[in-house]
Amino acid sequence: MRERTIRLDLTLGYDHGTGTFDGYFQALADGRALAGRCGTCGRTWFPPHAGCPEDGGVCEPVDLDGHGVVVSETRTRTRLPFTDEDREVIFVLVAMAGADNTAFGRLENFSGANATGERVRLVAAMSPLGHPAQGVVFNPAEDG
Ligand SMILES: [Zn+2]
């Protein structure tokens, strides 16, 4: 006997606390790069960490100027988590000025064939965000 299936559409909503990273998410919404600097080794991480991934030291917030250089890119059509529409996206890894790691984000307002090596600047996201962490959005830097 063939099993019958029925379609069930479920929606789940809840209030998700931003906790330790509330300042970081607020800064992203303003187009500012709030990093974390380790009080033990002095390394600076963007996005920030509560504890240094190298030595566990406590990281304190520090503002970066938001500029960086694209070190790699991936282009695809996708729907970001918690959003409704598919769109063309350029995902990038950016070496931020003043940070010791690379930041994962999206590049917008870029029409070139190859973004690797492009100087970029963190900006406030203009596209819909499903989660504030998706607010790591870069534009080409005005000064090239
Ligand atoms: Zn450290």
Backbone and ligand atoms as CSV (ligand in chain L), in Angstrom:
chain,resi,resn,atom,element,x,y,z
A,1,MET,N,N,0.833,-1.183,0.000
A,1,MET,CA,C,0.000,0.000,0.000
A,1,MET,C,C,0.878,1.246,0.000
A,2,ARG,N,N,0.582,2.182,-0.874
A,2,ARG,CA,C,1.353,3.408,-1.010
A,2,ARG,C,C,1.008,4.360,0.132
A,3,GLU,N,N,2.069,4.917,0.742
A,3,GLU,CA,C,1.833,5.889,1.818
A,3,GLU,C,C,1.440,7.226,1.220
A,4,ARG,N,N,0.498,7.828,1.816
A,4,ARG,CA,C,0.011,9.131,1.383
A,4,ARG,C,C,0.767,10.205,2.150
A,5,THR,N,N,1.076,11.329,1.486
A,5,THR,CA,C,1.710,12.457,2.176
A,5,THR,C,C,0.781,13.659,2.123
A,6,ILE,N,N,0.918,14.476,3.084
A,6,ILE,CA,C,0.195,15.747,3.105
A,6,ILE,C,C,1.204,16.852,3.323
A,7,ARG,N,N,0.972,18.008,2.744
A,7,ARG,CA,C,1.892,19.141,2.887
A,7,ARG,C,C,1.534,19.930,4.141
A,8,LEU,N,N,2.577,20.237,4.936
A,8,LEU,CA,C,2.429,21.078,6.112
A,8,LEU,C,C,3.402,22.232,5.980
A,9,ASP,N,N,2.956,23.461,6.031
A,9,ASP,CA,C,3.826,24.637,6.033
A,9,ASP,C,C,3.872,25.176,7.454
A,10,LEU,N,N,5.080,25.252,7.985
A,10,LEU,CA,C,5.257,25.695,9.361
A,10,LEU,C,C,5.984,27.034,9.392
A,11,THR,N,N,5.635,27.874,10.305
A,11,THR,CA,C,6.328,29.130,10.541
A,11,THR,C,C,6.723,29.180,12.007
A,12,LEU,N,N,7.983,29.534,12.240
A,12,LEU,CA,C,8.478,29.642,13.600
A,12,LEU,C,C,9.093,31.021,13.772
A,13,GLY,N,N,8.649,31.749,14.749
A,13,GLY,CA,C,9.231,33.052,15.039
A,13,GLY,C,C,9.559,33.150,16.509
A,14,TYR,N,N,10.672,33.776,16.805
A,14,TYR,CA,C,11.027,33.985,18.211
A,14,TYR,C,C,11.933,35.198,18.326
A,15,ASP,N,N,12.035,35.741,19.511
A,15,ASP,CA,C,12.905,36.883,19.763
A,15,ASP,C,C,14.304,36.369,20.066
A,16,HIS,N,N,15.222,36.691,19.165
A,16,HIS,CA,C,16.594,36.205,19.228
A,16,HIS,C,C,17.456,37.296,19.857
A,17,GLY,N,N,18.005,37.057,21.018
A,17,GLY,CA,C,18.835,38.050,21.693
A,17,GLY,C,C,20.141,38.285,20.951
A,18,THR,N,N,20.608,39.525,20.906
A,18,THR,CA,C,21.865,39.844,20.228
A,18,THR,C,C,23.040,39.829,21.202
A,19,GLY,N,N,22.764,39.815,22.498
A,19,GLY,CA,C,23.774,39.575,23.525
A,19,GLY,C,C,25.037,40.403,23.400
A,20,THR,N,N,26.168,39.730,23.532
A,20,THR,CA,C,27.487,40.359,23.526
A,20,THR,C,C,27.748,41.142,22.240
A,21,PHE,N,N,27.093,40.731,21.145
A,21,PHE,CA,C,27.381,41.328,19.847
A,21,PHE,C,C,26.392,42.408,19.438
A,22,ASP,N,N,25.596,42.876,20.377
A,22,ASP,CA,C,24.629,43.918,20.053
A,22,ASP,C,C,25.313,45.163,19.489
A,23,GLY,N,N,26.416,45.588,20.097
A,23,GLY,CA,C,27.135,46.766,19.610
A,23,GLY,C,C,27.655,46.563,18.193
A,24,TYR,N,N,28.130,45.357,17.909
A,24,TYR,CA,C,28.619,45.019,16.565
A,24,TYR,C,C,27.491,45.120,15.543
A,25,PHE,N,N,26.320,44.542,15.882
A,25,PHE,CA,C,25.188,44.592,14.954
A,25,PHE,C,C,24.701,46.027,14.762
A,26,GLN,N,N,24.680,46.823,15.844
A,26,GLN,CA,C,24.293,48.227,15.724
A,26,GLN,C,C,25.266,48.973,14.813
A,27,ALA,N,N,26.550,48.706,14.982
A,27,ALA,CA,C,27.559,49.361,14.145
A,27,ALA,C,C,27.370,48.980,12.676
A,28,LEU,N,N,27.131,47.685,12.403
A,28,LEU,CA,C,26.910,47.263,11.012
A,28,LEU,C,C,25.735,48.018,10.403
A,29,ALA,N,N,24.663,48.170,11.179
A,29,ALA,CA,C,23.486,48.875,10.669
A,29,ALA,C,C,23.819,50.322,10.315
A,30,ASP,N,N,24.829,50.881,10.991
A,30,ASP,CA,C,25.278,52.249,10.718
A,30,ASP,C,C,26.402,52.294,9.683
A,31,GLY,N,N,26.842,51.137,9.194
A,31,GLY,CA,C,27.939,51.089,8.236
A,31,GLY,C,C,29.298,51.271,8.886
A,32,ARG,N,N,29.408,50.973,10.175
A,32,ARG,CA,C,30.682,51.081,10.890
A,32,ARG,C,C,31.227,49.694,11.214
A,33,ALA,N,N,32.565,49.583,11.199
A,33,ALA,CA,C,33.234,48.306,11.455
A,33,ALA,C,C,33.719,48.279,12.896
A,34,LEU,N,N,32.964,47.635,13.765
A,34,LEU,CA,C,33.348,47.480,15.170
A,34,LEU,C,C,34.023,46.123,15.328
A,35,ALA,N,N,35.317,46.147,15.619
A,35,ALA,CA,C,36.104,44.919,15.755
A,35,ALA,C,C,36.325,44.625,17.235
A,36,GLY,N,N,37.064,43.552,17.513
A,36,GLY,CA,C,37.453,43.220,18.880
A,36,GLY,C,C,38.961,43.073,18.951
A,37,ARG,N,N,39.592,43.744,19.929
A,37,ARG,CA,C,41.049,43.650,20.098
A,37,ARG,C,C,41.352,42.884,21.371
A,38,CYS,N,N,42.211,41.870,21.233
A,38,CYS,CA,C,42.574,41.020,22.362
A,38,CYS,C,C,43.475,41.781,23.334
A,39,GLY,N,N,43.103,41.757,24.616
A,39,GLY,CA,C,43.895,42.417,25.643
A,39,GLY,C,C,45.171,41.668,25.984
A,40,THR,N,N,45.300,40.418,25.522
A,40,THR,CA,C,46.494,39.618,25.813
A,40,THR,C,C,47.527,39.727,24.691
A,41,CYS,N,N,47.119,39.427,23.454
A,41,CYS,CA,C,48.085,39.391,22.344
A,41,CYS,C,C,47.995,40.605,21.424
A,42,GLY,N,N,46.932,41.389,21.554
A,42,GLY,CA,C,46.793,42.595,20.743
A,42,GLY,C,C,46.235,42.362,19.351
A,43,ARG,N,N,45.940,41.101,19.009
A,43,ARG,CA,C,45.348,40.852,17.690
A,43,ARG,C,C,43.955,41.479,17.642
A,44,THR,N,N,43.562,41.891,16.423
A,44,THR,CA,C,42.265,42.521,16.216
A,44,THR,C,C,41.461,41.670,15.249
A,45,TRP,N,N,40.204,41.411,15.643
A,45,TRP,CA,C,39.345,40.499,14.883
A,45,TRP,C,C,38.110,41.232,14.398
A,46,PHE,N,N,37.822,41.080,13.113
A,46,PHE,CA,C,36.570,41.570,12.543
A,46,PHE,C,C,35.994,40.479,11.667
A,47,PRO,N,N,34.787,40.005,11.975
A,47,PRO,CA,C,33.928,40.363,13.093
A,47,PRO,C,C,34.609,40.091,14.444
A,48,PRO,N,N,34.132,40.788,15.477
A,48,PRO,CA,C,34.765,40.635,16.789
A,48,PRO,C,C,34.488,39.267,17.407
A,49,HIS,N,N,35.371,38.870,18.298
A,49,HIS,CA,C,35.173,37.683,19.135
A,49,HIS,C,C,35.062,38.149,20.583
A,50,ALA,N,N,34.296,37.441,21.385
A,50,ALA,CA,C,34.243,37.745,22.818
A,50,ALA,C,C,35.547,37.323,23.480
A,51,GLY,N,N,36.089,36.172,23.033
A,51,GLY,CA,C,37.374,35.678,23.514
A,51,GLY,C,C,38.285,35.445,22.322
A,52,CYS,N,N,39.554,35.786,22.461
A,52,CYS,CA,C,40.517,35.655,21.366
A,52,CYS,C,C,40.629,34.185,20.928
A,53,PRO,N,N,40.493,33.891,19.620
A,53,PRO,CA,C,40.611,32.501,19.165
A,53,PRO,C,C,42.033,31.957,19.278
A,54,GLU,N,N,43.022,32.824,19.475
A,54,GLU,CA,C,44.416,32.364,19.603
A,54,GLU,C,C,44.771,32.002,21.038
A,55,ASP,N,N,44.313,32.817,22.004
A,55,ASP,CA,C,44.778,32.601,23.382
A,55,ASP,C,C,43.672,32.734,24.424
A,56,GLY,N,N,42.445,32.974,23.988
A,56,GLY,CA,C,41.327,33.067,24.921
A,56,GLY,C,C,41.245,34.380,25.670
A,57,GLY,N,N,42.138,35.325,25.352
A,57,GLY,CA,C,42.117,36.632,26.018
A,57,GLY,C,C,40.810,37.370,25.753
A,58,VAL,N,N,40.447,38.239,26.675
A,58,VAL,CA,C,39.224,39.035,26.527
A,58,VAL,C,C,39.452,40.086,25.450
A,59,CYS,N,N,38.483,40.205,24.536
A,59,CYS,CA,C,38.570,41.190,23.460
A,59,CYS,C,C,37.687,42.388,23.792
A,60,GLU,N,N,38.231,43.563,23.564
A,60,GLU,CA,C,37.492,44.805,23.785
A,60,GLU,C,C,37.152,45.424,22.442
A,61,PRO,N,N,36.005,46.117,22.343
A,61,PRO,CA,C,35.601,46.718,21.070
A,61,PRO,C,C,36.561,47.819,20.621
A,62,VAL,N,N,36.803,47.849,19.325
A,62,VAL,CA,C,37.636,48.883,18.721
A,62,VAL,C,C,37.090,49.174,17.320
A,63,ASP,N,N,37.010,50.452,16.967
A,63,ASP,CA,C,36.509,50.837,15.643
A,63,ASP,C,C,37.617,50.754,14.610
A,64,LEU,N,N,37.298,50.146,13.464
A,64,LEU,CA,C,38.174,50.181,12.297
A,64,LEU,C,C,37.627,51.246,11.347
A,65,ASP,N,N,38.445,51.645,10.358
A,65,ASP,CA,C,37.942,52.683,9.438
A,65,ASP,C,C,37.032,52.104,8.358
A,66,GLY,N,N,36.879,50.771,8.313
A,66,GLY,CA,C,35.925,50.148,7.393
A,66,GLY,C,C,36.479,49.828,6.023
A,67,HIS,N,N,37.745,50.179,5.762
A,67,HIS,CA,C,38.342,49.893,4.460
A,67,HIS,C,C,39.030,48.535,4.468
A,68,GLY,N,N,39.123,47.946,3.287
A,68,GLY,CA,C,39.804,46.679,3.147
A,68,GLY,C,C,40.015,46.340,1.691
A,69,VAL,N,N,40.580,45.155,1.462
A,69,VAL,CA,C,40.863,44.678,0.108
A,69,VAL,C,C,40.263,43.290,-0.041
A,70,VAL,N,N,39.557,43.072,-1.153
A,70,VAL,CA,C,38.969,41.764,-1.433
A,70,VAL,C,C,40.085,40.770,-1.737
A,71,VAL,N,N,40.094,39.646,-1.001
A,71,VAL,CA,C,41.112,38.621,-1.252
A,71,VAL,C,C,40.539,37.425,-2.013
A,72,SER,N,N,39.208,37.234,-1.969
A,72,SER,CA,C,38.598,36.212,-2.808
A,72,SER,C,C,37.109,36.501,-2.932
A,73,GLU,N,N,36.494,35.916,-3.942
A,73,GLU,CA,C,35.086,36.171,-4.202
A,73,GLU,C,C,34.409,34.925,-4.733
A,74,THR,N,N,33.107,34.838,-4.514
A,74,THR,CA,C,32.265,33.793,-5.087
A,74,THR,C,C,30.974,34.462,-5.526
A,75,ARG,N,N,30.608,34.228,-6.775
A,75,ARG,CA,C,29.363,34.806,-7.296
A,75,ARG,C,C,28.348,33.691,-7.472
A,76,THR,N,N,27.127,33.981,-7.051
A,76,THR,CA,C,26.082,32.972,-7.163
A,76,THR,C,C,24.718,33.644,-7.094
A,77,ARG,N,N,23.722,32.894,-7.462
A,77,ARG,CA,C,22.345,33.332,-7.248
A,77,ARG,C,C,21.832,32.491,-6.087
A,78,THR,N,N,21.322,33.173,-5.037
A,78,THR,CA,C,20.899,32.443,-3.851
A,78,THR,C,C,19.873,33.251,-3.070
A,79,ARG,N,N,19.274,32.596,-2.119
A,79,ARG,CA,C,18.386,33.242,-1.154
A,79,ARG,C,C,19.098,33.203,0.179
A,80,LEU,N,N,19.380,34.373,0.748
A,80,LEU,CA,C,20.037,34.422,2.050
A,80,LEU,C,C,19.101,33.857,3.105
A,81,PRO,N,N,19.652,33.224,4.140
A,81,PRO,CA,C,18.793,32.686,5.206
A,81,PRO,C,C,17.852,33.754,5.759
A,82,PHE,N,N,16.639,33.358,6.003
A,82,PHE,CA,C,15.587,34.199,6.595
A,82,PHE,C,C,15.141,35.327,5.667
A,83,THR,N,N,15.447,35.244,4.370
A,83,THR,CA,C,14.923,36.208,3.407
A,83,THR,C,C,14.024,35.460,2.426
A,84,ASP,N,N,13.293,36.210,1.599
A,84,ASP,CA,C,12.265,35.607,0.758
A,84,ASP,C,C,12.642,35.469,-0.710
A,85,GLU,N,N,13.637,36.220,-1.186
A,85,GLU,CA,C,13.876,36.286,-2.613
A,85,GLU,C,C,15.274,35.815,-2.992
A,86,ASP,N,N,15.346,35.077,-4.097
A,86,ASP,CA,C,16.637,34.769,-4.701
A,86,ASP,C,C,17.202,36.045,-5.311
A,87,ARG,N,N,18.519,36.185,-5.281
A,87,ARG,CA,C,19.155,37.320,-5.933
A,87,ARG,C,C,20.602,36.978,-6.256
A,88,GLU,N,N,21.171,37.772,-7.153
A,88,GLU,CA,C,22.584,37.618,-7.478
A,88,GLU,C,C,23.394,38.181,-6.321
A,89,VAL,N,N,24.387,37.422,-5.854
A,89,VAL,CA,C,25.185,37.836,-4.708
A,89,VAL,C,C,26.664,37.625,-5.031
A,90,ILE,N,N,27.483,38.592,-4.637
A,90,ILE,CA,C,28.933,38.423,-4.672
A,90,ILE,C,C,29.394,38.298,-3.225
A,91,PHE,N,N,29.727,37.069,-2.811
A,91,PHE,CA,C,30.295,36.858,-1.482
A,91,PHE,C,C,31.796,37.129,-1.566
A,92,VAL,N,N,32.320,37.809,-0.563
A,92,VAL,CA,C,33.735,38.160,-0.579
A,92,VAL,C,C,34.391,37.880,0.775
A,93,LEU,N,N,35.676,37.607,0.719
A,93,LEU,CA,C,36.531,37.641,1.905
A,93,LEU,C,C,37.359,38.907,1.776
A,94,VAL,N,N,37.358,39.714,2.849
A,94,VAL,CA,C,38.021,41.013,2.804
A,94,VAL,C,C,39.061,41.091,3.918
A,95,ALA,N,N,40.262,41.496,3.557
A,95,ALA,CA,C,41.304,41.808,4.545
A,95,ALA,C,C,41.071,43.250,4.971
A,96,MET,N,N,40.513,43.411,6.163
A,96,MET,CA,C,40.178,44.745,6.658
A,96,MET,C,C,41.435,45.433,7.186
A,97,ALA,N,N,41.573,46.714,6.889
A,97,ALA,CA,C,42.678,47.493,7.449
A,97,ALA,C,C,42.552,47.494,8.965
A,98,GLY,N,N,43.613,47.079,9.647
A,98,GLY,CA,C,43.616,47.067,11.106
A,98,GLY,C,C,43.179,45.766,11.729
A,99,ALA,N,N,42.765,44.770,10.920
A,99,ALA,CA,C,42.342,43.474,11.459
A,99,ALA,C,C,43.367,42.398,11.085
A,100,ASP,N,N,43.444,41.367,11.912
A,100,ASP,CA,C,44.394,40.279,11.685
A,100,ASP,C,C,43.767,39.081,10.991
A,101,ASN,N,N,42.484,39.160,10.678
A,101,ASN,CA,C,41.809,38.061,9.991
A,101,ASN,C,C,41.129,38.625,8.743
A,102,THR,N,N,40.412,37.768,8.020
A,102,THR,CA,C,39.600,38.243,6.912
A,102,THR,C,C,38.134,38.165,7.322
A,103,ALA,N,N,37.346,39.034,6.733
A,103,ALA,CA,C,35.919,39.118,7.040
A,103,ALA,C,C,35.114,38.585,5.865
A,104,PHE,N,N,34.098,37.787,6.168
A,104,PHE,CA,C,33.184,37.274,5.156
A,104,PHE,C,C,32.012,38.243,5.033
A,105,GLY,N,N,31.695,38.616,3.801
A,105,GLY,CA,C,30.567,39.516,3.595
A,105,GLY,C,C,30.110,39.492,2.155
A,106,ARG,N,N,29.359,40.498,1.790
A,106,ARG,CA,C,28.858,40.626,0.423
A,106,ARG,C,C,29.352,41.933,-0.176
A,107,LEU,N,N,29.593,41.898,-1.481
A,107,LEU,CA,C,29.987,43.094,-2.217
A,107,LEU,C,C,28.796,43.543,-3.050
A,108,GLU,N,N,28.399,44.791,-2.888
A,108,GLU,CA,C,27.283,45.340,-3.649
A,108,GLU,C,C,27.760,46.564,-4.424
A,109,ASN,N,N,26.969,46.932,-5.428
A,109,ASN,CA,C,27.270,48.092,-6.283
A,109,ASN,C,C,28.619,47.947,-6.978
A,110,PHE,N,N,28.914,46.726,-7.391
A,110,PHE,CA,C,30.158,46.437,-8.114
A,110,PHE,C,C,29.795,45.784,-9.434
A,111,SER,N,N,30.285,46.342,-10.539
A,111,SER,CA,C,29.921,45.816,-11.852
A,111,SER,C,C,31.101,45.214,-12.592
A,112,GLY,N,N,32.266,45.190,-11.965
A,112,GLY,CA,C,33.446,44.652,-12.637
A,112,GLY,C,C,33.384,43.143,-12.789
A,113,ALA,N,N,34.284,42.626,-13.624
A,113,ALA,CA,C,34.327,41.187,-13.882
A,113,ALA,C,C,35.043,40.434,-12.772
A,114,ASN,N,N,35.930,41.104,-12.056
A,114,ASN,CA,C,36.742,40.436,-11.030
A,114,ASN,C,C,36.943,41.395,-9.860
A,115,ALA,N,N,36.468,41.018,-8.682
A,115,ALA,CA,C,36.565,41.890,-7.511
A,115,ALA,C,C,37.835,41.658,-6.703
A,116,THR,N,N,38.517,40.549,-6.946
A,116,THR,CA,C,39.720,40.263,-6.156
A,116,THR,C,C,40.741,41.373,-6.364
A,117,GLY,N,N,41.232,41.913,-5.243
A,117,GLY,CA,C,42.174,43.029,-5.294
A,117,GLY,C,C,41.502,44.390,-5.199
A,118,GLU,N,N,40.174,44.405,-5.290
A,118,GLU,CA,C,39.418,45.672,-5.235
A,118,GLU,C,C,39.472,46.268,-3.825
A,119,ARG,N,N,39.720,47.575,-3.749
A,119,ARG,CA,C,39.618,48.261,-2.460
A,119,ARG,C,C,38.143,48.530,-2.182
A,120,VAL,N,N,37.702,48.167,-0.983
A,120,VAL,CA,C,36.288,48.273,-0.635
A,120,VAL,C,C,36.142,48.976,0.716
A,121,ARG,N,N,34.892,49.341,1.007
A,121,ARG,CA,C,34.582,50.002,2.273
A,121,ARG,C,C,33.281,49.427,2.802
A,122,LEU,N,N,33.238,49.143,4.090
A,122,LEU,CA,C,32.010,48.669,4.723
A,122,LEU,C,C,30.959,49.774,4.660
A,123,VAL,N,N,29.731,49.393,4.322
A,123,VAL,CA,C,28.631,50.358,4.236
A,123,VAL,C,C,27.412,49.775,4.947
A,124,ALA,N,N,26.456,50.633,5.247
A,124,ALA,CA,C,25.178,50.154,5.777
A,124,ALA,C,C,24.451,49.414,4.654
A,125,ALA,N,N,23.917,48.244,4.954
A,125,ALA,CA,C,23.234,47.427,3.946
A,125,ALA,C,C,21.982,48.137,3.449
A,126,MET,N,N,21.785,48.121,2.144
A,126,MET,CA,C,20.577,48.685,1.554
A,126,MET,C,C,19.586,47.585,1.175
A,127,SER,N,N,20.063,46.334,1.100
A,127,SER,CA,C,19.202,45.219,0.722
A,127,SER,C,C,18.607,44.601,1.991
A,128,PRO,N,N,17.505,43.860,1.839
A,128,PRO,CA,C,16.871,43.255,3.019
A,128,PRO,C,C,17.796,42.254,3.714
A,129,LEU,N,N,17.784,42.291,5.047
A,129,LEU,CA,C,18.590,41.368,5.839
A,129,LEU,C,C,17.672,40.414,6.578
A,130,GLY,N,N,18.042,39.120,6.569
A,130,GLY,CA,C,17.294,38.154,7.343
A,130,GLY,C,C,17.800,38.082,8.770
A,131,HIS,N,N,19.063,38.470,8.963
A,131,HIS,CA,C,19.713,38.447,10.276
A,131,HIS,C,C,20.737,39.587,10.272
A,132,PRO,N,N,20.923,40.270,11.403
A,132,PRO,CA,C,21.871,41.397,11.404
A,132,PRO,C,C,23.298,41.010,11.019
A,133,ALA,N,N,23.678,39.739,11.190
A,133,ALA,CA,C,25.028,39.314,10.790
A,133,ALA,C,C,25.222,39.407,9.281
A,134,GLN,N,N,24.124,39.454,8.519
A,134,GLN,CA,C,24.220,39.596,7.063
A,134,GLN,C,C,24.540,41.035,6.666
A,135,GLY,N,N,24.689,41.911,7.643
A,135,GLY,CA,C,24.969,43.321,7.378
A,135,GLY,C,C,26.427,43.623,7.085
A,136,VAL,N,N,27.250,42.592,6.906
A,136,VAL,CA,C,28.636,42.835,6.489
A,136,VAL,C,C,28.610,43.017,4.970
A,137,VAL,N,N,28.409,44.276,4.550
A,137,VAL,CA,C,28.239,44.616,3.144
A,137,VAL,C,C,29.292,45.658,2.772
A,138,PHE,N,N,29.937,45.415,1.638
A,138,PHE,CA,C,30.976,46.309,1.162
A,138,PHE,C,C,30.549,46.928,-0.160
A,139,ASN,N,N,31.041,48.131,-0.399
A,139,ASN,CA,C,30.958,48.790,-1.694
A,139,ASN,C,C,32.388,49.076,-2.143
A,140,PRO,N,N,32.569,49.266,-3.457
A,140,PRO,CA,C,33.900,49.717,-3.889
A,140,PRO,C,C,34.246,51.013,-3.151
A,141,ALA,N,N,35.507,51.158,-2.735
A,141,ALA,CA,C,35.937,52.395,-2.075
A,141,ALA,C,C,35.964,53.517,-3.092
A,142,GLU,N,N,35.554,54.707,-2.681
A,142,GLU,CA,C,35.491,55.846,-3.595
A,142,GLU,C,C,36.850,56.187,-4.175
A,143,ASP,N,N,37.911,55.953,-3.392
A,143,ASP,CA,C,39.247,56.312,-3.854
A,143,ASP,C,C,39.917,55.168,-4.628
A,144,GLY,N,N,39.110,54.161,-5.019
A,144,GLY,CA,C,39.631,53.056,-5.837
A,144,GLY,C,C,40.262,52.105,-4.974
L,1,ZN,ZN,ZN,44.832,37.063,21.836
